[in-house]
Amino acid sequence: MAEIDRVAVKAASGGVILTVGNFAHAAISAVGSIVVARLLGPTDYGIVSIALIYPTMFSGLTGLGLSAAIMRYASLGDTSRALIALWLRAVAGALSAAALIPLSPHLAASLQRPYLTPMIYVLTIYTFASSAVVTATAFFAGVNRYWDLVLAYIVEAVARLFSSVVLVLAGYGVYGAVWGFSIGYSLAALYAFVRLVSSANLKPNSASHILVDVLSYSLPLYVSRLIGLLHNQFNNILRAVYVTDAEVGNFQVVGNLLTPVNIVTGSLSTALFTTLPQLVNEDSKFKGAVNIATRYVALVVAPIAVALALFSRQTVYLIYGSRYDLAPLYLSVMALSGLLAPFGLVTMYLNIVGATKTTMYLSVAGMVVGLPVTWIMLVRYGMLGAVVASVVSSALSSVMSLIVVKRRFGVGLEVSRVVRYWLPSLVSGVLTYLAMRAVKGLWLALGVGVAVYLVLLLLLVAAMVSAEDLSNLADISRGVKYVGSLINCALCVVVRVKAMLQLRTRS
């Protein structure tokens, strides 16, 4: 039990560092995206999003499943395999960016927008640099150098903010925003490379059996990532063909606003993926830790997801303006899909134990189920249909993952416990929505809604979450640097409220 506690504290500490750092990165990025989106408007902002489709896809194609391999081997102290994976990914990134240059005119034509060709040329720099950043930060995560990881992305955000805003204001419009991506990631890649060289011997072991081991682990994982990437990019291409630039711009705004949910889930997943391998040889402890992680992710993510859905209109209008009038509905639907985040830990479990072929098969099944649903819904109902289809596909994929991991690996996630930890947020959200409907005025409703939601959430979390989980989270937070005391104070308030409720029930 002490071993689980030690690993839990380490994971929590890493998760909080990543969460705090990633929120700082997101805040800086948000300022830039808000300014650029307001300056360009929905149509031009949608063009930027469409121009990024193929550069982002080519950047993802360089992965070869090697980011997970880098983190896994580095976290296990297997530097030889970690460095082989690092160099393979770096070379693949360079080749992918080079291939994008001659293909740019044809790719722009496939999007029915030939004028995107020079923008894609510019974004080849982004393709190479973003791949380099992901490669370096995977190694930082594996050796638990979370601050180096965070600072690399903060450099990217600051550089992109200043360069894109300055260039747009200087009159370069869409091209200015596009150059911002290339400049930001280039400077981040330079920073990450300097930190990597200054603190590690990057000479890999060239033994052939090590290379075979790395590829045996990573290639099945790459196939699954490739399937997911191609699925997403195919959906992006469908959107570019069947919906307007303005709808794409509204959809992009929603992606920006979902950053809080993505940061929390991504940070927790990264921290868990680089710490839980320490329990991989202790099966019962490992399975127990995974179950605990799903409950805690549900408890943390659900309030954020429900709040984004509840206050979607006020959030969009306050940050991006009323011109983005389609975004609130998209945001409400997509935010609630964040409730599925705990079940994403199934994939993390499979990758930690090396069952990457199972991950691959699940990805294939998810694409087979999701692609026709998305295609039909998008063509028939436009962007709203695509949004609904993405939630349905995610839910179906989660169900398949839970069934497979239970039958093949004997890991039974406590779904009922996860649902129970959704309930405080869902019930608070429904009651708050009814209260807001009784209030006239958009901004008055926001003020009333926030107050009601927070009070109800506090009371319901105290009433419905087990004292053991609350106490464990409070204990873990004491070992977390920098913001652990704040987290501990917030949890202590919930614990006190729970104690008061129990005392009144007994009396």
Secondary structure, DSSP 8 states (H G I E B T S, - for coil): -HHHHHHHHHHHHHHHHHHHHHHHHHHHHHHHHHHHHHHHHHHHHHHHHHHTHHHHHHHHHT-TTHHHHHHHHHHTT-HHHHHHHHHHHHHHHHHHHHHHHHHHHHHHHHTT-GGGHHHHHHHHHHHHHHHHHHHHHHHHHHTT-HHHHHHHHHHHHHHHHHHHHHHIIIIIHHHHHHHHHHHHHHHHHHHHHHHHHHHS-------HHHHHHHHHHHHHHHHHHHHHHHHHHHHHHHHHHHS-HHHHHHHHHHHHHTHHHHHHHHHHHHHHHTTGGGGTT-HHHHHHHHHHHHHHHHHHHHHHHHHHHHTHHHHHHHHT-TT-TTHHHHHHHHHHGGGGGGGGHHHHHHHHTT-HHHHHHHHHHHHHHHHHHHHHHHHHHHHHHHHHHHHHHHHHHHHHHHHHHHHHH-----HHHHHHHHHHHHHHHHHHHHHHHTS-SHHHHHHHHHHHHHHHHHHHHHHHS-HHHHHHHHHHHHTSTTTHHHHHHHHHHHHHHHHHHHHHHH-
